[in-house]
């Protein structure tokens, strides 16, 4: 996830390519367990990323872009638009600068998507759930159910496209995909309802009575904490509030955590064999965070290297330090043993 | 333990109550079987025990249901979770986590048991259900029988006193079903668990049950009694009971063993009345066996199924086989799904593909219809290679009804579905509708396919596939979720089709269905064909694939009650 943050900081294509391959390597060596539906998510996310990249470039070609350029590649016939659509240009000159800019931009988004996919394939959303505090558990379940939605959707689409073939309709192409959309959503909905029933029947969401005093303290702490967090962030972001921003933010976070901890008393849940949060886990999460931090730092110091110019057109160079930072992201591939139990 | 007091359930917007006048009690430590045709409210009764009806499904419940002294009106399902364990029809929909061990622990986590207790119980349950080797496996990679055992295990770990099971063995092959049932019996005997279970495949479960509750029809009051009493009046019954009723045995035998004790006289009568046996059956090939009307087995819809406007004879290349598979191998996800499989299908022939879950039956059907590309060897159906043929062309040569027939149905009404099928197949308007009317009398045009029962859905999907009049028809697990009446109708329809020259290949776990329909049985194991021959020969020689009638009347080779009835007549 931290890799994703890093990706937003740069548009240098070489760095981005490096980032993607780093995540791909970690996934390839540590894919959680073959066969689980989430493990296939990485490929799907990679395809999505590619699509995003292409769409971005196509739009740049068709609609033109505000980047001024001198190297005209082709000139498409410009479609005259009514005056209310001023500012939108259809067709016209396609410059190399605009193309490159669009490709960089698209690549950045694609890298972000790939990183999300990697996180999905490595951790498995259910594993994430185990690390949540008790009070947040129910919200967590909702999120996880939503996350597992995507892989199941993909499986459904595959099954229904096979069924389309059996009906003698072409199973390829956009039309085919669109027509299975509705049944796929229906199926997903039905599955969610069935899952909810199963969870209910197995005691999900049982509560125990807690004294009213504790309940009220919980509410006060959580609300107060959240307010503190908001105020603190505001203080940090506005220039003049720098002095009180940090302490307020810390106090807010503390109060919110205490509130969550107290709130956890309401739920009688216990945890079966929780994942031990050890040195390795710190290394894994740390490596991602460090990459993000280093790249942010680099972008602040040396914006030129991370955002290669497109006007005038220059070949992007590979800045040494950020590249080394990204290589840190490979760390999990080596420190974590093959048995995939790393809670990244 | 479970007590129903004059319970009736009415769903919102329904014309009448789903169940009415349900009044019975299940004492502790009994295994009670809930029987009845489909659509009579068995699932509703089961859901009422766990409190999902009405808390989760909506609707109005009158009367009172108490489980271990807790009233389901005042206790939500989650508050009953420590006394009732529920496993629904589809174990996949039941799983919350993704590995076996976590799944077993999930219920206990929700109840807040101490970590040491959880750890101990998980280990115990792994041993009890024979899952120890699978503990780290992702659930998605398990076979059907394993999934079902994990689902049962996951509700067992909180040590519930009541277990509610909806069709626990319907989707399983005979061996896996035995596995699950053995576990259930052990629970009843060793732990004193109370079990209430609904199941269509009575021949599998009947001898494990202590008592039965029969729901004879929608909204009718249930009949409660010992199994022989209930079976004597039940509209659904396994072949062993069918034979017992036919021969007039009293008390009605429930197991093959009981029946064999009665059967000596019947065997003598049969020896004199008709020379049955494998040779006789083989001689009849490929004409459908049991060409006599299926009289009492079901309303013989088969005879009425005709194909008017058959297309002008397709270009008759010398094509002796409808389909031909030559040393076909398929590799999927680094697993050999099929290894050097040979199979030929002649026109008018019905073949049953049998074998364990995961033996490669569905893959073989998939490659016959072009969904799966062969990695070696070749497949020819009607002279073309299916996976290289465009779908609109292929539907006229081969049609597959998948395991989940609902996948084939997209439209909002039956009429739309039929119109779409006509367009897809390039058939004249009304072709599909005519087929639907023959297969499913009394279905109106504006019915939504989702409101159809399992059996009706299957019939509609079958009609859609038949619209293109494929000479080769494939069915994957057609009897899952069908009651005996729906099954009998299906058998009649398929026999009619075979008589008209359609070749039929069905993958099934249902030995009784194979015995009634198939001329040939092909056994698959681990992607290889291990036996291929006339039904009588194959099933008689295999203890797990032999139908009940065969077991009772061995060494004579009878397969079905209908055959025996015909011989006696």
Interface residues (C-beta under 8 A of the other chain):
Chain A: X33 X34 X35 X36 X37 X38 X124 X126 X159 X160 X162 X163 X164 X165 X166 X167 X168 X169 X170 X171 X179 X182 X183 X191 X194 X195 X196 X197 X198 X199 X200 X201 X202 X203 X204 X205 X206 X208 X267 X268 X269 X270 X271 X272 X273
Chain B: X50 X51 X52 X55 X56 X76 X77 X78 X79 X80 X81 X82 X84 X86 X88 X90 X93 X94 X95 X96 X97 X98 X99 X101 X102 X105 X106 X107 X108 X109 X110 X111 X112 X113 X114 X115 X118 X119 X122 X136 X138 X140 X141 X154 X155 X158 X333 X369 X370 X371 X390 X391 X392 X394 X395 X396 X399 X400 X402 X404 X407 X408 X410 X420 X421 X424 X425 X464 X465 X468
